[in-house]
């Protein structure tokens, strides 16, 4: 007997018992749909974290000033200005793994234009800053080297600042006053959205580091020194972050003339580590969701086994008859196995459709981001088929072991 | 005379019930020639059903030998027996044993699913047999939509569909009223006249008397084996 005939027999048997077939499939349908929806929801959460990493710029290492100890009380990081603009340029120049290093001086203040004003943070920095943060200028232009060297009176606005000060009109070539210093807007930055802490990354203005130091911050001490609040470093794609960090540390210790055994007078923070930790936790979360869903798939499989066992008992005379008219043990085995696998595959198909529909509905109604993955669909379908074989085998084997004469006499 | 269709020699069958061995058949030897219509009679427990199951290759004998159509089948494996049942035998049961919620046509075609016949020919064969048993109009009916007599006709058509040499009928009229019983016997007689060997198990003398030979069993042995001037069932109906 060929496979087409077996399939025909199995389909006939399933059609004859429509209600039972439908109920049996229900377990698999729910299981498969649950797996797909759960993985889609988990995948959506993960994709959101990945987007955040991308918006911050991946491969970022921050260098911060060390803390100052006065009278036994240790200040926070940056309380002692130890790192300088020149450290940043040296990092840029001397470490191969580094793509760009941007020094920045941070401050905050009121930005005023006409009768509108807005309080924001400003960064005095170099053109590398935009490269490090993978931040584009969507309107106007970025800084020129002459403006960096010569404390040019120019400024770049973040989207939030531009919107609050200028509404929908273009801010380019307008003059804003930052802490009463008039600066010309030369460009507007691309929208970045919130970072992972929920802070608005677009509520920012950027100016040349010399402008910040000499014109806006204006403190004599800071004007004299070349210290900065932080250096943001972008490591080249594919380079080893750990090695880059070690070389940076070494170079900075050398530049700061620290003796072996002496503590670093700066901090190195690998930002992507935090995000990677969060990504890992969201991966665990989606794995957990998938595990929960798998349990329902397993329960569905046991349902199939249950129904198939009942079906074997109920159809003992039929099995006897089939054997009497020439079915071999292996024909009976294949028939019941094909029935089980067909049930689970049809159930799996319906489950996939429901799962895809459900994931879309969740995205639409609850506003959650869901990410349907082809692999989860293939996985669920494969699992459904495997469950059919696994849980169908025992009842099928049992059916095929019946003796024709006993099966025929069974009441 | 050519070789008999069935030859059994010292056929025995014991059933093991715990530590007891219950002999059901104690050395039966007989021949049945092709074209005979044989009734096997006896009270319950006489071994007639056991004998029938052995003839039908549904069970293995405990001892003795059995040739069917010149082939010794007493030593065959389960799969080989299935093949013999599929090619050479047709079964008619007391309770019809039709598949529920399945059309008469599909029921009749069932044995062909396990044969090498190409799918395109199966339905044609099954249709022919249903016409032969007088159910040309009922091919799409399910068993529940047919009377007992009609269901047994479907079962007979199923027994015939693979062109068997031997049809084994186990109390084929046991579940039918007397007139329908005679109709079924008329059908079997007609098939026999067309050349099919029939072995019928019954405990009713009326039914047995439609056969040309009556073999009686008691306590696992043949106690009587006689030819019989068969009643013509068709004439009774007229």
Interface residues (C-beta under 8 A of the other chain):
Chain A: X1 X4 X5 X8 X9 X12 X16 X17 X317 X318 X320 X321 X322 X323 X324 X325 X326 X327 X328 X329 X330 X331 X403 X404 X405 X408
Chain B: X53 X56 X58 X59 X78 X79 X82 X83 X85 X86 X87 X91 X93 X97 X99 X100 X101 X102 X106 X110 X111 X113 X114 X115 X119 X158 X162
